[in-house]
Amino acid sequence: MSILLYKEVTMEEEPDYTEDDSISEIDKMKIEKIMLAAAYDNSYKVLTGKITFSELLDEKDLMGISALMAYDPIKGIRKEELENMIEFYVEQDDVECYRKCAELKKILDNTSE
């Protein structure tokens, strides 16, 4: 999964960066990891009923940020996406993440795709 952040720039606007401001590959990887974790955490909360998608949107809107998701909440989650989430949490090697894996595994077992 790749996530792209962008800002629309019109021809009248000057870009607020220069080539010297380029971000390193390591920093890009760190940002992608943070964004992926946020997408998985948001998705986990919605999938397990800890928060509704609407509440998530309202919460993030109040913070002035977007609600990143690891799946399309309109279409629902696919088996592959659930498997990716479980794998992500397993790799965290944390007790809380293992609990998340168990909850997601139950959802996966009930997924027909």
N, CA, C and O atoms as CSV, one atom per row, in Angstrom:
chain,resi,resn,atom,element,x,y,z
A,1,MET,N,N,0.855,-1.169,0.000
A,1,MET,CA,C,0.000,0.000,0.000
A,1,MET,C,C,0.898,1.227,0.000
A,1,MET,O,O,1.852,1.310,0.773
A,2,SER,N,N,0.591,2.158,-0.856
A,2,SER,CA,C,1.331,3.408,-0.815
A,2,SER,C,C,0.340,4.531,-0.607
A,2,SER,O,O,-0.779,4.492,-1.119
A,3,ILE,N,N,0.747,5.506,0.127
A,3,ILE,CA,C,-0.092,6.649,0.442
A,3,ILE,C,C,0.626,7.877,-0.065
A,3,ILE,O,O,1.819,8.051,0.181
A,4,LEU,N,N,-0.088,8.723,-0.768
A,4,LEU,CA,C,0.518,9.899,-1.355
A,4,LEU,C,C,-0.138,11.142,-0.782
A,4,LEU,O,O,-1.362,11.270,-0.798
A,5,LEU,N,N,0.658,12.036,-0.289
A,5,LEU,CA,C,0.176,13.336,0.162
A,5,LEU,C,C,0.486,14.350,-0.915
A,5,LEU,O,O,1.558,14.303,-1.519
A,6,TYR,N,N,-0.425,15.257,-1.163
A,6,TYR,CA,C,-0.155,16.264,-2.177
A,6,TYR,C,C,-0.879,17.546,-1.829
A,6,TYR,O,O,-1.813,17.567,-1.028
A,7,LYS,N,N,-0.420,18.609,-2.455
A,7,LYS,CA,C,-1.078,19.897,-2.332
A,7,LYS,C,C,-1.261,20.424,-3.738
A,7,LYS,O,O,-0.317,20.458,-4.527
A,8,GLU,N,N,-2.469,20.831,-4.046
A,8,GLU,CA,C,-2.699,21.416,-5.360
A,8,GLU,C,C,-2.032,22.775,-5.413
A,8,GLU,O,O,-2.207,23.594,-4.510
A,9,VAL,N,N,-1.277,23.016,-6.453
A,9,VAL,CA,C,-0.595,24.295,-6.621
A,9,VAL,C,C,-1.034,24.883,-7.949
A,9,VAL,O,O,-0.933,24.237,-8.992
A,10,THR,N,N,-1.518,26.106,-7.900
A,10,THR,CA,C,-1.891,26.771,-9.138
A,10,THR,C,C,-0.667,27.433,-9.730
A,10,THR,O,O,0.351,27.586,-9.055
A,11,MET,N,N,-0.759,27.823,-10.972
A,11,MET,CA,C,0.377,28.433,-11.656
A,11,MET,C,C,0.767,29.763,-11.013
A,11,MET,O,O,1.923,30.176,-11.110
A,12,GLU,N,N,-0.179,30.439,-10.360
A,12,GLU,CA,C,0.121,31.723,-9.740
A,12,GLU,C,C,0.913,31.562,-8.451
A,12,GLU,O,O,1.629,32.474,-8.037
A,13,GLU,N,N,0.783,30.400,-7.817
A,13,GLU,CA,C,1.470,30.182,-6.548
A,13,GLU,C,C,2.909,29.768,-6.770
A,13,GLU,O,O,3.226,28.996,-7.675
A,14,GLU,N,N,3.758,30.289,-5.935
A,14,GLU,CA,C,5.150,29.859,-5.934
A,14,GLU,C,C,5.260,28.636,-5.046
A,14,GLU,O,O,4.699,28.626,-3.951
A,15,PRO,N,N,5.960,27.614,-5.480
A,15,PRO,CA,C,6.146,26.463,-4.592
A,15,PRO,C,C,6.882,26.890,-3.329
A,15,PRO,O,O,7.781,27.729,-3.380
A,16,ASP,N,N,6.495,26.307,-2.192
A,16,ASP,CA,C,7.124,26.697,-0.934
A,16,ASP,C,C,8.288,25.769,-0.575
A,16,ASP,O,O,8.591,25.566,0.601
A,17,TYR,N,N,8.924,25.219,-1.583
A,17,TYR,CA,C,10.085,24.380,-1.353
A,17,TYR,C,C,11.071,24.555,-2.496
A,17,TYR,O,O,10.717,25.026,-3.576
A,18,THR,N,N,12.282,24.177,-2.245
A,18,THR,CA,C,13.308,24.200,-3.277
A,18,THR,C,C,13.912,22.805,-3.361
A,18,THR,O,O,13.629,21.952,-2.520
A,19,GLU,N,N,14.736,22.572,-4.363
A,19,GLU,CA,C,15.374,21.268,-4.489
A,19,GLU,C,C,16.259,20.975,-3.286
A,19,GLU,O,O,16.461,19.811,-2.941
A,20,ASP,N,N,16.784,22.000,-2.647
A,20,ASP,CA,C,17.620,21.802,-1.466
A,20,ASP,C,C,16.807,21.292,-0.283
A,20,ASP,O,O,17.369,20.735,0.660
A,21,ASP,N,N,15.489,21.476,-0.324
A,21,ASP,CA,C,14.608,21.048,0.757
A,21,ASP,C,C,14.151,19.603,0.592
A,21,ASP,O,O,13.309,19.126,1.351
A,22,SER,N,N,14.696,18.917,-0.386
A,22,SER,CA,C,14.214,17.564,-0.646
A,22,SER,C,C,14.360,16.691,0.587
A,22,SER,O,O,15.277,16.854,1.392
A,23,ILE,N,N,13.443,15.777,0.703
A,23,ILE,CA,C,13.401,14.892,1.862
A,23,ILE,C,C,14.200,13.631,1.549
A,23,ILE,O,O,14.126,13.107,0.438
A,24,SER,N,N,14.941,13.158,2.497
A,24,SER,CA,C,15.775,11.980,2.265
A,24,SER,C,C,14.907,10.731,2.143
A,24,SER,O,O,13.765,10.708,2.603
A,25,GLU,N,N,15.448,9.719,1.532
A,25,GLU,CA,C,14.725,8.451,1.385
A,25,GLU,C,C,14.403,7.855,2.749
A,25,GLU,O,O,13.336,7.271,2.937
A,26,ILE,N,N,15.304,7.999,3.686
A,26,ILE,CA,C,15.079,7.469,5.034
A,26,ILE,C,C,13.904,8.198,5.684
A,26,ILE,O,O,13.047,7.576,6.312
A,27,ASP,N,N,13.873,9.531,5.526
A,27,ASP,CA,C,12.758,10.296,6.082
A,27,ASP,C,C,11.446,9.928,5.408
A,27,ASP,O,O,10.410,9.851,6.069
A,28,LYS,N,N,11.480,9.701,4.097
A,28,LYS,CA,C,10.273,9.275,3.385
A,28,LYS,C,C,9.769,7.950,3.938
A,28,LYS,O,O,8.567,7.773,4.138
A,29,MET,N,N,10.684,7.024,4.183
A,29,MET,CA,C,10.301,5.721,4.715
A,29,MET,C,C,9.707,5.860,6.118
A,29,MET,O,O,8.749,5.166,6.458
A,30,LYS,N,N,10.271,6.753,6.929
A,30,LYS,CA,C,9.749,6.974,8.270
A,30,LYS,C,C,8.327,7.553,8.210
A,30,LYS,O,O,7.444,7.139,8.961
A,31,ILE,N,N,8.128,8.504,7.313
A,31,ILE,CA,C,6.808,9.117,7.153
A,31,ILE,C,C,5.799,8.082,6.676
A,31,ILE,O,O,4.679,8.028,7.184
A,32,GLU,N,N,6.183,7.260,5.705
A,32,GLU,CA,C,5.281,6.219,5.212
A,32,GLU,C,C,4.928,5.231,6.313
A,32,GLU,O,O,3.784,4.785,6.400
A,33,LYS,N,N,5.885,4.887,7.146
A,33,LYS,CA,C,5.632,3.958,8.253
A,33,LYS,C,C,4.643,4.567,9.245
A,33,LYS,O,O,3.744,3.876,9.724
A,34,ILE,N,N,4.799,5.837,9.552
A,34,ILE,CA,C,3.882,6.530,10.462
A,34,ILE,C,C,2.484,6.582,9.870
A,34,ILE,O,O,1.497,6.343,10.565
A,35,MET,N,N,2.406,6.895,8.587
A,35,MET,CA,C,1.101,6.980,7.928
A,35,MET,C,C,0.430,5.604,7.855
A,35,MET,O,O,-0.780,5.486,8.044
A,36,LEU,N,N,1.218,4.579,7.581
A,36,LEU,CA,C,0.671,3.222,7.521
A,36,LEU,C,C,0.140,2.808,8.886
A,36,LEU,O,O,-0.942,2.230,8.983
A,37,ALA,N,N,0.896,3.101,9.939
A,37,ALA,CA,C,0.449,2.779,11.298
A,37,ALA,C,C,-0.848,3.510,11.623
A,37,ALA,O,O,-1.747,2.930,12.231
A,38,ALA,N,N,-0.956,4.766,11.230
A,38,ALA,CA,C,-2.181,5.538,11.470
A,38,ALA,C,C,-3.351,4.934,10.701
A,38,ALA,O,O,-4.454,4.820,11.237
A,39,ALA,N,N,-3.117,4.547,9.451
A,39,ALA,CA,C,-4.176,3.948,8.637
A,39,ALA,C,C,-4.647,2.634,9.257
A,39,ALA,O,O,-5.848,2.373,9.325
A,40,TYR,N,N,-3.701,1.807,9.709
A,40,TYR,CA,C,-4.067,0.536,10.333
A,40,TYR,C,C,-4.780,0.757,11.663
A,40,TYR,O,O,-5.749,0.059,11.960
A,41,ASP,N,N,-4.326,1.704,12.459
A,41,ASP,CA,C,-4.991,1.967,13.742
A,41,ASP,C,C,-6.411,2.491,13.533
A,41,ASP,O,O,-7.338,2.069,14.225
A,42,ASN,N,N,-6.581,3.394,12.594
A,42,ASN,CA,C,-7.929,3.895,12.287
A,42,ASN,C,C,-8.818,2.757,11.797
A,42,ASN,O,O,-9.965,2.628,12.225
A,43,SER,N,N,-8.290,1.943,10.907
A,43,SER,CA,C,-9.056,0.825,10.351
A,43,SER,C,C,-9.421,-0.178,11.433
A,43,SER,O,O,-10.546,-0.677,11.471
A,44,TYR,N,N,-8.470,-0.471,12.310
A,44,TYR,CA,C,-8.717,-1.394,13.416
A,44,TYR,C,C,-9.874,-0.887,14.284
A,44,TYR,O,O,-10.778,-1.649,14.626
A,45,LYS,N,N,-9.840,0.386,14.634
A,45,LYS,CA,C,-10.889,0.958,15.488
A,45,LYS,C,C,-12.266,0.831,14.845
A,45,LYS,O,O,-13.243,0.500,15.516
A,46,VAL,N,N,-12.337,1.097,13.541
A,46,VAL,CA,C,-13.626,1.025,12.838
A,46,VAL,C,C,-14.076,-0.429,12.699
A,46,VAL,O,O,-15.236,-0.748,12.956
A,47,LEU,N,N,-13.162,-1.307,12.293
A,47,LEU,CA,C,-13.512,-2.711,12.091
A,47,LEU,C,C,-13.990,-3.398,13.363
A,47,LEU,O,O,-14.876,-4.252,13.314
A,48,THR,N,N,-13.411,-3.032,14.495
A,48,THR,CA,C,-13.762,-3.679,15.757
A,48,THR,C,C,-14.886,-2.955,16.499
A,48,THR,O,O,-15.248,-3.341,17.611
A,49,GLY,N,N,-15.434,-1.910,15.884
A,49,GLY,CA,C,-16.570,-1.211,16.467
A,49,GLY,C,C,-16.221,-0.295,17.627
A,49,GLY,O,O,-17.107,0.133,18.367
A,50,LYS,N,N,-14.963,0.005,17.791
A,50,LYS,CA,C,-14.560,0.912,18.865
A,50,LYS,C,C,-14.954,2.353,18.540
A,50,LYS,O,O,-15.089,3.193,19.430
A,51,ILE,N,N,-15.135,2.617,17.246
A,51,ILE,CA,C,-15.550,3.931,16.761
A,51,ILE,C,C,-16.205,3.714,15.397
A,51,ILE,O,O,-15.831,2.797,14.666
A,52,THR,N,N,-17.161,4.541,15.061
A,52,THR,CA,C,-17.750,4.447,13.725
A,52,THR,C,C,-16.896,5.260,12.756
A,52,THR,O,O,-16.124,6.127,13.165
A,53,PHE,N,N,-17.045,4.969,11.478
A,53,PHE,CA,C,-16.286,5.725,10.487
A,53,PHE,C,C,-16.657,7.203,10.547
A,53,PHE,O,O,-15.794,8.070,10.413
A,54,SER,N,N,-17.926,7.484,10.746
A,54,SER,CA,C,-18.390,8.864,10.851
A,54,SER,C,C,-17.751,9.572,12.048
A,54,SER,O,O,-17.330,10.724,11.942
A,55,GLU,N,N,-17.682,8.881,13.180
A,55,GLU,CA,C,-17.042,9.464,14.363
A,55,GLU,C,C,-15.556,9.700,14.119
A,55,GLU,O,O,-14.998,10.707,14.556
A,56,LEU,N,N,-14.920,8.762,13.418
A,56,LEU,CA,C,-13.504,8.916,13.087
A,56,LEU,C,C,-13.286,10.166,12.239
A,56,LEU,O,O,-12.370,10.948,12.493
A,57,LEU,N,N,-14.137,10.343,11.228
A,57,LEU,CA,C,-14.020,11.527,10.375
A,57,LEU,C,C,-14.203,12.807,11.176
A,57,LEU,O,O,-13.460,13.772,10.997
A,58,ASP,N,N,-15.193,12.811,12.059
A,58,ASP,CA,C,-15.435,13.993,12.893
A,58,ASP,C,C,-14.246,14.279,13.803
A,58,ASP,O,O,-13.826,15.427,13.953
A,59,GLU,N,N,-13.706,13.218,14.411
A,59,GLU,CA,C,-12.565,13.365,15.318
A,59,GLU,C,C,-11.351,13.934,14.587
A,59,GLU,O,O,-10.702,14.857,15.080
A,60,LYS,N,N,-11.046,13.386,13.416
A,60,LYS,CA,C,-9.878,13.842,12.660
A,60,LYS,C,C,-10.104,15.243,12.110
A,60,LYS,O,O,-9.166,16.037,12.027
A,61,ASP,N,N,-11.354,15.555,11.731
A,61,ASP,CA,C,-11.669,16.885,11.219
A,61,ASP,C,C,-11.429,17.941,12.298
A,61,ASP,O,O,-10.921,19.025,12.010
A,62,LEU,N,N,-11.793,17.624,13.528
A,62,LEU,CA,C,-11.555,18.551,14.637
A,62,LEU,C,C,-10.068,18.800,14.845
A,62,LEU,O,O,-9.664,19.882,15.270
A,63,MET,N,N,-9.250,17.779,14.539
A,63,MET,CA,C,-7.805,17.913,14.683
A,63,MET,C,C,-7.179,18.565,13.456
A,63,MET,O,O,-6.000,18.918,13.468
A,64,GLY,N,N,-7.969,18.722,12.400
A,64,GLY,CA,C,-7.465,19.346,11.182
A,64,GLY,C,C,-6.625,18.416,10.327
A,64,GLY,O,O,-5.772,18.869,9.565
A,65,ILE,N,N,-6.864,17.106,10.452
A,65,ILE,CA,C,-6.113,16.132,9.665
A,65,ILE,C,C,-7.064,15.178,8.960
A,65,ILE,O,O,-8.252,15.124,9.276
A,66,SER,N,N,-6.540,14.437,8.016
A,66,SER,CA,C,-7.339,13.457,7.290
A,66,SER,C,C,-7.386,12.146,8.052
A,66,SER,O,O,-6.474,11.819,8.812
A,67,ALA,N,N,-8.449,11.408,7.842
A,67,ALA,CA,C,-8.586,10.085,8.447
A,67,ALA,C,C,-8.049,9.062,7.456
A,67,ALA,O,O,-8.737,8.703,6.500
A,68,LEU,N,N,-6.846,8.598,7.673
A,68,LEU,CA,C,-6.248,7.591,6.805
A,68,LEU,C,C,-6.852,6.240,7.129
A,68,LEU,O,O,-7.041,5.896,8.295
A,69,MET,N,N,-7.154,5.478,6.093
A,69,MET,CA,C,-7.703,4.137,6.268
A,69,MET,C,C,-6.903,3.167,5.409
A,69,MET,O,O,-6.346,3.549,4.379
A,70,ALA,N,N,-6.849,1.919,5.836
A,70,ALA,CA,C,-6.123,0.883,5.107
A,70,ALA,C,C,-7.031,0.149,4.133
A,70,ALA,O,O,-6.589,-0.776,3.452
A,71,TYR,N,N,-8.276,0.545,4.060
A,71,TYR,CA,C,-9.239,-0.060,3.138
A,71,TYR,C,C,-10.314,0.961,2.819
A,71,TYR,O,O,-10.426,1.997,3.475
A,72,ASP,N,N,-11.095,0.654,1.810
A,72,ASP,CA,C,-12.196,1.530,1.423
A,72,ASP,C,C,-13.381,1.236,2.342
A,72,ASP,O,O,-13.983,0.168,2.236
A,73,PRO,N,N,-13.727,2.156,3.239
A,73,PRO,CA,C,-14.810,1.882,4.190
A,73,PRO,C,C,-16.190,1.774,3.524
A,73,PRO,O,O,-17.121,1.232,4.119
A,74,ILE,N,N,-16.321,2.274,2.323
A,74,ILE,CA,C,-17.596,2.164,1.604
A,74,ILE,C,C,-17.769,0.742,1.064
A,74,ILE,O,O,-18.845,0.155,1.180
A,75,LYS,N,N,-16.711,0.200,0.480
A,75,LYS,CA,C,-16.765,-1.148,-0.095
A,75,LYS,C,C,-16.569,-2.237,0.950
A,75,LYS,O,O,-16.986,-3.377,0.744
A,76,GLY,N,N,-15.943,-1.897,2.061
A,76,GLY,CA,C,-15.640,-2.894,3.082
A,76,GLY,C,C,-14.243,-3.461,2.882
A,76,GLY,O,O,-13.617,-3.264,1.841
A,77,ILE,N,N,-13.780,-4.154,3.880
A,77,ILE,CA,C,-12.414,-4.662,3.848
A,77,ILE,C,C,-12.351,-5.996,3.111
A,77,ILE,O,O,-13.254,-6.827,3.204
A,78,ARG,N,N,-11.262,-6.170,2.383
A,78,ARG,CA,C,-11.015,-7.431,1.675
A,78,ARG,C,C,-10.122,-8.312,2.543
A,78,ARG,O,O,-9.427,-7.838,3.442
A,79,LYS,N,N,-10.164,-9.591,2.246
A,79,LYS,CA,C,-9.369,-10.571,2.993
A,79,LYS,C,C,-7.881,-10.208,2.976
A,79,LYS,O,O,-7.218,-10.265,4.011
A,80,GLU,N,N,-7.365,-9.843,1.824
A,80,GLU,CA,C,-5.945,-9.491,1.685
A,80,GLU,C,C,-5.578,-8.298,2.572
A,80,GLU,O,O,-4.504,-8.271,3.174
A,81,GLU,N,N,-6.472,-7.320,2.646
A,81,GLU,CA,C,-6.211,-6.142,3.471
A,81,GLU,C,C,-6.168,-6.511,4.958
A,81,GLU,O,O,-5.332,-6.011,5.710
A,82,LEU,N,N,-7.076,-7.387,5.363
A,82,LEU,CA,C,-7.063,-7.862,6.746
A,82,LEU,C,C,-5.786,-8.627,7.058
A,82,LEU,O,O,-5.190,-8.451,8.121
A,83,GLU,N,N,-5.373,-9.470,6.133
A,83,GLU,CA,C,-4.135,-10.230,6.321
A,83,GLU,C,C,-2.934,-9.300,6.455
A,83,GLU,O,O,-2.040,-9.551,7.263
A,84,ASN,N,N,-2.909,-8.225,5.666
A,84,ASN,CA,C,-1.824,-7.241,5.758
A,84,ASN,C,C,-1.830,-6.539,7.114
A,84,ASN,O,O,-0.774,-6.294,7.698
A,85,MET,N,N,-3.025,-6.217,7.612
A,85,MET,CA,C,-3.125,-5.575,8.919
A,85,MET,C,C,-2.605,-6.505,10.014
A,85,MET,O,O,-1.843,-6.087,10.886
A,86,ILE,N,N,-3.019,-7.752,9.958
A,86,ILE,CA,C,-2.577,-8.724,10.966
A,86,ILE,C,C,-1.061,-8.864,10.925
A,86,ILE,O,O,-0.405,-8.867,11.966
A,87,GLU,N,N,-0.514,-8.978,9.735
A,87,GLU,CA,C,0.937,-9.104,9.589
A,87,GLU,C,C,1.659,-7.881,10.168
A,87,GLU,O,O,2.685,-8.012,10.835
A,88,PHE,N,N,1.113,-6.704,9.905
A,88,PHE,CA,C,1.703,-5.470,10.438
A,88,PHE,C,C,1.760,-5.514,11.963
A,88,PHE,O,O,2.793,-5.212,12.560
A,89,TYR,N,N,0.638,-5.894,12.594
A,89,TYR,CA,C,0.600,-5.914,14.049
A,89,TYR,C,C,1.474,-7.024,14.638
A,89,TYR,O,O,2.044,-6.844,15.714
A,90,VAL,N,N,1.588,-8.151,13.965
A,90,VAL,CA,C,2.470,-9.226,14.430
A,90,VAL,C,C,3.911,-8.733,14.462
A,90,VAL,O,O,4.652,-9.019,15.402
A,91,GLU,N,N,4.303,-7.995,13.434
A,91,GLU,CA,C,5.682,-7.496,13.342
A,91,GLU,C,C,6.022,-6.481,14.427
A,91,GLU,O,O,7.198,-6.220,14.678
A,92,GLN,N,N,5.008,-5.906,15.075
A,92,GLN,CA,C,5.259,-4.910,16.124
A,92,GLN,C,C,5.762,-5.554,17.409
A,92,GLN,O,O,6.358,-4.881,18.250
A,93,ASP,N,N,5.526,-6.854,17.564
A,93,ASP,CA,C,6.016,-7.609,18.714
A,93,ASP,C,C,5.665,-6.908,20.026
A,93,ASP,O,O,6.531,-6.606,20.847
A,94,ASP,N,N,4.364,-6.659,20.193
A,94,ASP,CA,C,3.857,-5.954,21.360
A,94,ASP,C,C,2.590,-6.662,21.828
A,94,ASP,O,O,1.794,-7.110,21.003
A,95,VAL,N,N,2.395,-6.769,23.125
A,95,VAL,CA,C,1.238,-7.479,23.669
A,95,VAL,C,C,-0.068,-6.874,23.162
A,95,VAL,O,O,-0.972,-7.609,22.764
A,96,GLU,N,N,-0.179,-5.562,23.170
A,96,GLU,CA,C,-1.402,-4.904,22.697
A,96,GLU,C,C,-1.639,-5.206,21.220
A,96,GLU,O,O,-2.780,-5.392,20.797
A,97,CYS,N,N,-0.578,-5.252,20.450
A,97,CYS,CA,C,-0.709,-5.560,19.025
A,97,CYS,C,C,-1.167,-7.000,18.815
A,97,CYS,O,O,-1.909,-7.281,17.874
A,98,TYR,N,N,-0.734,-7.907,19.675
A,98,TYR,CA,C,-1.189,-9.291,19.569
A,98,TYR,C,C,-2.682,-9.389,19.864
A,98,TYR,O,O,-3.383,-10.195,19.252
A,99,ARG,N,N,-3.166,-8.583,20.785
A,99,ARG,CA,C,-4.616,-8.541,21.065
A,99,ARG,C,C,-5.369,-8.052,19.830
A,99,ARG,O,O,-6.428,-8.576,19.485
A,100,LYS,N,N,-4.808,-7.045,19.176
A,100,LYS,CA,C,-5.431,-6.544,17.949
A,100,LYS,C,C,-5.467,-7.650,16.891
A,100,LYS,O,O,-6.460,-7.812,16.182
A,101,CYS,N,N,-4.372,-8.405,16.796
A,101,CYS,CA,C,-4.308,-9.516,15.835
A,101,CYS,C,C,-5.421,-10.519,16.092
A,101,CYS,O,O,-6.065,-10.992,15.155
A,102,ALA,N,N,-5.647,-10.844,17.358
A,102,ALA,CA,C,-6.685,-11.818,17.714
A,102,ALA,C,C,-8.065,-11.322,17.284
A,102,ALA,O,O,-8.867,-12.086,16.747
A,103,GLU,N,N,-8.334,-10.039,17.525
A,103,GLU,CA,C,-9.626,-9.477,17.124
A,103,GLU,C,C,-9.767,-9.467,15.598
A,103,GLU,O,O,-10.824,-9.797,15.059
A,104,LEU,N,N,-8.693,-9.086,14.919
A,104,LEU,CA,C,-8.729,-9.041,13.455
A,104,LEU,C,C,-8.833,-10.445,12.858
A,104,LEU,O,O,-9.459,-10.630,11.814
A,105,LYS,N,N,-8.226,-11.424,13.511
A,105,LYS,CA,C,-8.303,-12.814,13.037
A,105,LYS,C,C,-9.742,-13.301,13.083
A,105,LYS,O,O,-10.184,-14.005,12.175
A,106,LYS,N,N,-10.480,-12.938,14.127
A,106,LYS,CA,C,-11.896,-13.306,14.216
A,106,LYS,C,C,-12.686,-12.711,13.049
A,106,LYS,O,O,-13.549,-13.367,12.466
A,107,ILE,N,N,-12.377,-11.471,12.726
A,107,ILE,CA,C,-13.045,-10.814,11.587
A,107,ILE,C,C,-12.647,-11.520,10.296
A,107,ILE,O,O,-13.493,-11.766,9.436
A,108,LEU,N,N,-11.372,-11.845,10.158
A,108,LEU,CA,C,-10.875,-12.532,8.968
A,108,LEU,C,C,-11.573,-13.876,8.788
A,108,LEU,O,O,-11.944,-14.240,7.672
A,109,ASP,N,N,-11.751,-14.605,9.872
A,109,ASP,CA,C,-12.402,-15.912,9.798
A,109,ASP,C,C,-13.842,-15.807,9.311
A,109,ASP,O,O,-14.386,-16.763,8.759
A,110,ASN,N,N,-14.457,-14.649,9.515
A,110,ASN,CA,C,-15.845,-14.443,9.084
A,110,ASN,C,C,-15.954,-13.711,7.747
A,110,ASN,O,O,-17.052,-13.367,7.309
A,111,THR,N,N,-14.807,-13.474,7.098
A,111,THR,CA,C,-14.796,-12.793,5.813
A,111,THR,C,C,-14.915,-13.825,4.711
A,111,THR,O,O,-14.205,-14.830,4.711
A,112,SER,N,N,-15.804,-13.578,3.780
A,112,SER,CA,C,-16.076,-14.579,2.732
A,112,SER,C,C,-15.200,-14.429,1.500
A,112,SER,O,O,-15.100,-15.371,0.713
A,113,GLU,N,N,-14.575,-13.306,1.305
A,113,GLU,CA,C,-13.778,-13.058,0.071
A,113,GLU,C,C,-12.594,-13.946,-0.019
A,113,GLU,O,O,-11.833,-13.864,-0.983
